[in-house]
Amino acid sequence: MHWRREVAREKKKQYIFKNVESRRYTKLMRLCANKLGTESTIEFFGKLGRETGVKEFNSLIKICLDKARACKDVDSAVEYIYRAYRLFETMRDKGLSIEQDVYGPFLLYLVDVGLLEEFEMFTAFFKDANPQSFSRIAYYEMLLCIRVQDEEKIQELCHSVEDYNEEAHYDIAESYMLAFAESGRKEDLIALLDLLDLTKVSGSKYISNIFKSLGRLELENYADKLLQGMRSKGCSDGTISSLILGYATNIPNILVEEMLVAFRKWHEKFEVAPSIVAYNTIISIFCNSSKIGLALDVADSMCKSGSNVTIESFHPIIHACEQGGELHMVRPMYDLIRHHNLKLKSETFRIMISLFVKMKDFEGAYNILTDAEESGEISTVSLYNVIMLGYYREKNYSGAQMVMSQMQIAGVKPDSETFSYLILNCESEENIAKYHDQLRQDGIQMTKHIYVALINAYTRFGNFDMAKQVLLDKEIPSKFLSDIKSALVGALASNGQILDALRMYDDIKQSGGSLEPKAAIALIDHIRTEGEVDRMHQLLDELNDSSSWFDGCGRALLYCVQHNYPDAAIDLLKQLKEKDEMSTYMVVDQVFCQIWEMEITNLDLGMVLLHAVKELGLNVSRTSLDFLLSACVKSKNSQRAQQIWSEYKSAGLPHNVLTSLRMYQAILSSGGRKAAKKALKKISVKDAHVRYIIEACRTTYCSKDLKRSATVLPLGLVSKTELVQNK
């Protein structure tokens, strides 16, 4: 047995080596072809003693095809078409088979650009080089006729199949059918189907594509006839089920519920049970449509069918529950899994427990944990960890300790993940030391997450020296050191030690290292001193992935607003728009919110940024203008308020009651009582909330005791709770 395993292992190594070597060889050949040209590349590798096979020729032909597609005009592309032809000739001369995966993409290109003469030359060549390709090339010939709208030729080819009896001839007819189906030529497809013996068509290797097209074109009668022919020939239930699925799922403008009805109706009609593959596809369709209940109904039917159902069939439903926020569907799903006695794997148990924890149903999570322990085939420490983490997220420290106690009762030893949660959530420094000592006594290996947990725990208690000493542990693997340093920088920045964090960041940069995105964003977010614009740009350079860069750039923009750097702010705004225009609108609203929140309202900066937003072609939102108008109230600046008032109209935003109230408030706060009275006449006072705000404004701005009122809130409307309290 040991000898067999060794032989199998050696064969696997050789297979992997050959695959890797082949990929590298093909990549090298493509690079050379781009530099030297295809013919010189073949000659060069021939001198090296490397034989050029079908795979390599296919890569070289693809290069010619890509370059031809990149040409702006057909005349320029002819050179690469000719080079491809020379490669095909070389393949033929070497005795290599030219199959559809090689010639197909090239013929499609010729069809797309409408090169008739070149198409005829190539098809004649391929038929001569590979006579078996004759019927398949008929598909491309029909596509070309459709492309150039040669109706006479199309009809000629269609009528040529009337006398077809042999299977080889039917292959040509099937190629025509496929071309008609994929091109949406319904009438031509019907005419062709009427000419043919459908019992012979049912054996086509393209039958799956044909059925999908019959669904798209809603040709139910022909699908029915084809299935009857296949049933009479003794075709397998699995194949028929697959074809029914292809038809039902391609019917246009059909509700998923109606698609399921059609799917079941056709299976009942032909007395076949849906295959597992078909069931799984239907389940995935329902999950993608957020129809979790229907997906469970289908899963239940699948389990009742007596087929060999595995837990993997439920994974799309589990994923859909999590992604779609329909966590309540997890309970009936788990009941269904238990009812049909499906065997769960460790990862499935973990995900199910995690979903119950997200619902804060810890009792349900423990029930699944009990089932996992009774299965006796998996290590349950990871499942306990999920529940413990859930308690910690809820700040339920006693619940987390209860998990630890139950682990001891069950004889389950904590692992590195357990200790990282315990350390991170310690309520005292003594407990940090206790758990640190315990994990070492238990022989638990120190992981990156434990080191990071130690840093975050100590910084949370303000013991920054102990947090820094974590880095002095000589047992830290070098591959983790950079991540742990980044964690320390982020923890120091988030806990008010920004100067220490920046010094450490500079040390990391001087040693040639880089910062993790989370730490870089923490620095951007917590730098409060002026004159750090260059530092902001330096930190943005640390963010390589688009998501973290966008987040960091938005925060850097807010820094520029806070410290009055308009040019830098506009530059960052421009970069944000180039990266993701839709998400930029949210950042713009945050910018104007910050202008309103600032202790000293900078309306001049607000107007500059408003102008920049319009110059960049961004639409000004109502939220942004509302914040600016609120800033005018705060600074008692009716002149700016009038300017912003006109911006609503420019942005295509009608003045609503809230806008009018805010404008009234801005005029009144600046002392313009006559103008305010005039503005008030345009406001409907039928609503009690509106009357309350007007009265609050008068009390605030027309009395000698100028107290700040709740009406200074943005958008000019207080909550109902506040209204009740104030009354």
N, C-alpha and C positions, 0 to 999 in steps of 0.2 A: 504493500500500500504506500509506504514511504517512497519507494522507487518511482511509482506512478505519479505521485505528487511532484517529485523533482522533475520528471520528464515534462509534465504539464506546465510547470513553472518556467522551464527552459524554453518550451515552445511559445509561451506567452511573451517572454522577453524578446525572442526573435521576431515575433509578429509585431510587437510594439516598435522595435528598432527599425524594421522594414518600413512600417507606416510613417514613422517620424522621418526616416531617411528619404522616403519618396516625397513627402511634403516639402522637405528642405530642398530637394533636387528640383522639384517643380517651381518653387519660389525663386531659386537661383536662376532657372531658365527664363522665367518671366522678366526678372531684372535685366538679364543679358539681352533679351529680345527688345526691351525698351531702349537699350543703349546701342546695340549692334545691329538690330534688325533680325527678322526671323531666320532667314537663310544662313546668315553668318553664325547665328547661334547654333543651328543644327550642325553646321560644319565644325564649329569649335568643340562642341561636346562629343562629336564623332571622333575627333583627334584625341580626346581624353579617354576614348574607349568606352564611353557610355552610350548604350543603345537608346534611341528615342522611341518611346512607345506611344500607344493611343492616348494615354493620359497627358503626356507632354505635348503631343501634337494638338490636342484639344485646348491646352493652355495657350499655345502660340496662336491658334486660330481665333481664340477669344480676344487676344490682344489686338489682332487685326480688326476684328468686329467692333471692339470698343473704340478704336481709333477712327474707324469709318463712321460710327455713330456721332463721334465728337466733331466731325467735319461740318462746316457751315453750309456747304453745297455738295451736290452729288459728284461733280467733276473732281473735287478734291478727294472724295471717298474712293474713287475708282482705283487709285494706287493700292489701297489696302485690300480692296476686293480682289485685285490681281494677286497680291501676295498670299492671300488666303487660298486662292485657286492653286498656286504653286505648292502650297503645303498639302492640299488635298491630293494633288498629283503625286507628291512624294510618298504620301501614305499608301496610295494605290500601288506604286512601284515597289514599295517594301512589303507588299502583301498584307497590309493592315486593313482590318475591316472598318469601313466607314458607316457607323450606325447613326440612328436618328438623333441621339444626344449630341452628336458632333455636327451633323449637317442641318438639324432642325432650326437652331437659333439663327443660322446664317440665311436659310431660306426665308424665315420670318422677317429678317431685316430687309431682304430684297423685296418682299411683299409690301412692307411698310413704306418703303421709298418709291415703290412702283417701277423698279428697273426690269422691264419686260425681257429685253434681250439677254441680259446677264442671268435672269432667272431661268430662261430656257436653256442657256448654256450649262448652268450648274445642274439643273435637274437631269439633263441628258447625261452629264458626266456621272452623277450619283447612281442613276439607273444602270449605267454600264459597269460602274465599279462594284455595285452591290445590287444584283437583280432582285433580291428579296425586298428591297426598299420601294419597289414599283408602286405597291398599293398605298403605302404611307405617304409617298410623295404626291399622290392624287389629292390628299388633304390640302397640301400647300398650293397645288395648282388651282383648286377650287377657291381657296382664300384669295389668291391673286385675282381671279375673275371677279370675285365679289368686291375686292378693293378697287379695281379699275372700272367696275360697273359694266362689265361685258355681258349683258343679259343674254345675248344670242349664244355665246359660248357656254354660259351656265345651263341653258335649256338643252343644248346639244349634249353636254356631259350627263345631264340627268336622264335624257332619253336613251343614252347609250347603255344604261343598266337594265333596260327592259328584257334583254335576251340573256342576262347573267344567270347561270345555273351553278357553276362551280364555286367552291368556297373562296378560291383565289379572287374570283370576280366580285364576290360579295364583300371581300375586304376593301375593294375600291369603293363600292357603294357605301360602306360604313364610314369610310373617310369623308365622302361627300356629306353624309348625314351629320358627322361631327362638325364639319365646316359650317353647314347651315345652322346647326344648333347653337354653336358658339358665336355666330354672327347675328343671331336673332332673326333669321329669315324663316319665319314660321310657315308661310305658304309653300315655299320650296321644300321644306322638310316634310310637310304633310304629303305633298305630291310624290316625293321619293318613297315615303313609307307605304303609300298606296300601291306603288309599283312592285314592292318587294315582298317576298315570303318572310313574314316576321318570325317564323319559327327558326329560320336560318340566321336571322340577325341576332337572335337572343344569345348566340354563342360568341358574340363579338368581344374582343379584348377591350373595346372602348365602351362597353355597355353601361358601365358606371357613369361615365361622362354624358352618355346619351340620356340616361334616366334623369340626371340633374337638369339637363336642358329641357326635357319633357315637362318637368315641374315648373321651370321658369316660364315656359311657353303655355302652360296649363293645357297640355294635350293628354287629358286623363284617359280617353278611350284607347289611344295608342299605347300608353303605359300599361293599361289593363291587358291588351292583346299580347304584348311582349311578355308580361308576367305569366299569362296563361300558357304561352309557348314554352317558357322556361320550366313551369311546373310540370307540363306534360313530358318534358325531357328528363325529369327526375333531378332537376337542379337542387342543390342543397338549401336547407332552410336558412342557413346563415347568409348565403349569397342573396336570396330573395329578400330577406330582412334588410340587408344593406342597401339594396336597390330601392325598396320602399322608403327607407330613410332618406336617400338621396332625392327622391321625388318630393316627398312631403316637406322637407326642410328648404326646398328651393321654390316653392309656390310663392309668387310675389304678393306683397301687401297682405299677408296672412297673420293673424294674431297667434301668439304661441299656443294659446288654448285650442284654437281651431286646428293648428298644426298637429297637436297631440291627438285630437279626434280623428283626423285623416290618417295618422300613423297607425292608430289602433284599428280603424275601420278596414284598412288594407290588409293588415295582418290577419284579422278575423275572416275576411273574405277568402283569402288564400290558405287559411288554416295552417299558418306557421306561427311559431312563437318568436317574438323579437329576440334578436341576439344580444349578448352582453354588450358588445361594441355599440349596437344601435341604442340600447338603453342608456349607456354612458354618454353617448353624444346628445341624446335628448335631455339628460340631466344637466349637462354643461350648458346647453342652450337656455334652459330655464334659469340656471344660476346667473348667466350673463344678463338675463332679462329681469333679474331680481324677483323671480317667482319661486321663492324657496319652498312654499307650501306645495306647489305643483311638482317641484323636483323631488320632494319627499314622497309624494303619491307615486311617482314613477319608480323611485327606489323601492318602495314597498311592493309594487307589482313585480319588479325584477326579482326581489327576494322570494316572493311567493311562486315564481315560475319554476322553481326547482333547479335553476342554473347555479353554477359554481360561482357565487358572488363573493368578492373579496372586499375588505374594508376600503380599498383604494377607490371604489366607486362612490364612496361618501365624501372623499376629500374635496371635490369641487363645491359640495354643499357646505362643508365646514368653512372653506375659504370664503364663500359668498356670505355666510352669516357674519363672519368677522369683518370683511371689507364693507359690506352693506349696512352694518350696524344693527342687523336683525338678530341680536343675541338671544332673544326669547325663543327663537326657533331651535336653539340647541337642545332644549329639554325634550321636545317631541322627537328630534333626530336621535338622541341617545337612547330614548325608550325604544325606538324602532330598531336600532342596532342590537340592543339587548334582546328584544323580542325574537329576532331572527338568529340569535346566537352567533353573531359574526365575531371573528377573532380580531381583536385590536392589537396594533403594534405599539411599541413604546412611544413613538412620536405622536401617534393619534391620541393616546391617553393624555399626553402632555398638553396637546392643543385643546382637547375637550375640557380639561381641568382649567386651563388658562381662560377659556371663554366663560365658564361658570364663575370664575374669580372676577372677571370683568363685570359680570352681572351682580357682583357682591353676594352671590349665592354660595357661601362657603360650605354649607351643609351638602349641597349638590356636588361640590368639588370633592368633599370627603367621601361621598358615596362612590364616585368614580375611582378615587384612590383605593378604596376597599376592594372594588372589582379588580383593579390592577394587581393588588397584592394577592388576591385569590387566584389570579391567573398563573402566578408563580413563575413567570418566564422572563420578567424584566426587573431591572434595578429601579426601585421606586424613590430613591433619594432625589432625583430630578423632579419628580412629581410633588414631593413635599416642598421643594424649593419654590415651585410655582405658587403654591398656597401661601408660603411664608412671605414671598414678595408681594402678593396681593394684600396681605394684612399690613405690611409696612407702607404700601402706597396709600392705604386708608388711615395711616397714622395709628393703627391699632396694635400697639406694642405688646399688649398682653396676649392678643391672638397669635402674634408671631412667636412669642415664647411658648404658647400652648403647642404650636406645631413642633417646636424643638423637643418638648416633653413627650409628645406622641411618637416622635422618631425614636427616642430612647426606649419607650415601652415596646415598640415594634422591632427593636434591635437593628434599626437602620442608622448607619453611621453618617454623620454630616460630611460633605465633601468641600472642596475649595469654594464652590459657588455659595454653599450655605454660609460659610464663614465670612465671605465677602459681604453678604447681606447683613449678617449679625454685626460685623465691625462698622459698616457704614451707618447703621442705625442705632449705635450705642447711645445710651443716655448719660454716660459718664466716661471720663478718661480711664477710670479703673477697669471698666468693662472692656475697653479697647485692649488694654494690656492682658486682661484675663483670656479673651478669645484668641489673642495673638499667641499667648503661651500654650493654650489648649491645642490649637491646630498644629503647632510644632511638636507637642507631645504625642499627638495622634499620628504623626508622620505625614501630615497633609502637605503636599508640595505647594510652595508659594507661587501663585500665579500673578499675571499682570493685574487682574481684577482685584486681588487682595491688596497688592501694593497701592493701587489707586484708591481703594476703600480706606486704607490707613491714612493716606494723605487727606482725603475729603473729611474723614472723621476728626482728625486732629485740627484741621483748619476751622471746622465748624465750632470747635470749643475754643478757638483763638490761640491754640498752642502751635504757632507757626514754626517754631524751632524743631519740634518733634516731627512735623510734617516734612521739613527739609531733611531731617536725619534719615527718613525712609530711603532717600537716594544713596545713602552711604552704605547700604547693605551690599556686600560684595557678592552675594549669591544672585543678584538680579541678572538674568540673562541679557546679554548685549542687545539682542533683538527687541527686548521690551523697554530698554532704557529711554529711547526717544519718546515713546508713548507715555511713560511714567513722568518724565520731565514736563511734557505738555500738560499732563493732568495737574501737576504742581503749579504751573504757571496759571492755568485756568482757575484753580482753587484759590490761589493767592489773590488774583484779580477780583474774583467774585466775593471775597471776604475783606475787601478794603485795603489790601496790601499791594496797591497798584505799582508803587515804585520798586518793591522787591520783585514783582512779577515782570516788570519791564527789564530790570537788570538781568534776571534769569533768561529772559527772551534774547537779550543781546548776547549773552554767553553762548546760548544755543546757536545763534546765527554765526558767531565768530568761529565756532567749532565745526561749521559746515552743515549743521543740522537744520531741521525745519519744524514748524509747529503744527500740531493737529488742528483741524478746522474748529472744533469746539473751543479750544483754548484761545485761538486767534479771535474768534467772535467774542469771547469773554473779555479779552483785552479791549477790543473796539468798544464794547458796551460800557466798560467801566472807566475808561480814560475821561477825566473831567477837566483837566487843565487846558488852557489855550495853547496854541502854537504847535499842535500835534497833527497837522494835516498830512505832512510827509509820513509820519508814523502810521497814519490810517492807510495810506496807499501801500506802505510796506507790508502791513498786516493783510491787506486784501490780496497781495501777491501770494500769500500762504494758502489761499483758498482755491483749490484746483477744481473741485466739482462745482457745477453751475448752481446747484441748490444752496450750498453754504456760501458761495460767493455772493449770490443775490441777497441773502440774509445779511451778510456782513456789510455789503455795499449800502443797503438801506439804513443800517445802524450808523455807518460812517457819514451818510448824508444828514442824518439827524444831528450828529455831532457838529457838522458844518453849519447847520441852522442855529444850533444852540450858541455857537461862538461867532456867528456873523461872518461866515466865509462864503459870500454869494457865488464867486467864480468857481470855487471848488465844488460847491453844492450843485451848480448847474452842470458841471462836467460829469459828476457822478450820476446825476439824473439822466443825462444823455446816454451813459453807459448802461444804466438800468433798462432804458427803453430798447436799446439795441439787443439786450440779452433776452428780455421777456416783457413785451409791451403791456400785455393784459395785467400781469402782476404789478407792474409799475404804478398803476392807478391806486392800488392799496397803499403803496409807499407815499405817493403824493398826498393822499388824505392824512397820513400820519405826520407829514411835514407841516401841513397847515394846522393840524391839531396841536403840534408842538409850539407853533408861533402863538396860538391862543393861550397855551398853558404857561408860557414863559413869564417869569415874575415881572420883567419889563418888556412889554409887548413891542416887538420890532415890526411895525406895519410896513415900513419902507422895504425891508427884506421880503416881507410877504408879497408885496406888489411886484418886486423884481422877479421872484420865483413864479408868480402867477403869469407874468409875461413870458418867462422862459418855458413854462408848461405849454402855453399856446404856440410859441415859436417851434417847439419840437413836434407839433402836430398832435398833441395829446388833447383829448376832450376834458374840459374842466367839469368836475363833478359837483353836484349840489352840496355834498358833504364838505368839500374843500371850501366852497364859497360861504357856507354856513359858519365854518370855523373862523374864516377871515372876518365875517360880519360880527361874530361874537368878540373877536379881538378888537374891533372898532368900539364896541360897547365898553370893553374893559379899559381901553385907552381914552374913551370919551372923545372920539374923533369922527364927527359927522361928515366931514369932507371926504375922508377915505370911504366912509360908509356909502356915500352917494356913488362913488366910483365902482364899488363892489356891487351895489344895487343894479347898476347898468350891465355888469358882467353876467348877471343871470340871463338877461335877454339875449346877450351875445352868444351865450352857451346854449340857447334854446330851452332854458329852464323857466317855466312860468313862476311868478311870485305866488307862493301859497300863503296860508295864514301864518305859519311859523316864521317864514321869511319876513312878512310884513310886521309881525310882532317884534322881531329882532331889530328891524329898521327903526320902528317906533322907539324902541329902547335905546338905540344908538343916538338918535336925535335928542331924545329927552335927557340922556346922560350928559350930553355936551351943552345943555342949557337952552336948546332951541325949542321952547315951549309952544310957540305959535306953529312952527313947522311940524312939531309932534302932534299937535291938535289936528292939523290938516291931514297928516298921515293916518291918524286914528279913524277918521271918517271913512276910510277905504277898507277898514277891518270889520268883518262880521262879528258881532258880539253875542250871537245866539248860544254859543257853547259856554258852559260854566267855567271850564278850564281857561278859556281865553279871557273871560271877565276877571278871573282871579289874577292872571298874569298882569293884565293892565292895571289892576288896583295895586298889585305889588310894586310895579314900576313907579306909579305915582307916589306911593309911600316912600320908596327908596330915593327917588331923584327930585321930588318936589317938597320934601320936608327939610327942616334945618338939620336934623340928625341924620346925616348921610350914612346909613348903615348898609353894608353889602347884603344884597338879597339873593335868594335862590334863583331869581330870574336871570342871573348872569350866566347860568348854565348854557352850553351850546344848544342850538336848535330851539331855544326859547320855550321848552315845555318841561315841567317837573313831573315826577311820577305821581300816580294816584295816591300812593301811600303818603308822600310828602304833602299833598293837598289836604288830606284828612288830618294829618298832624298839625299843619299850619292853621287850619280852621279851629 
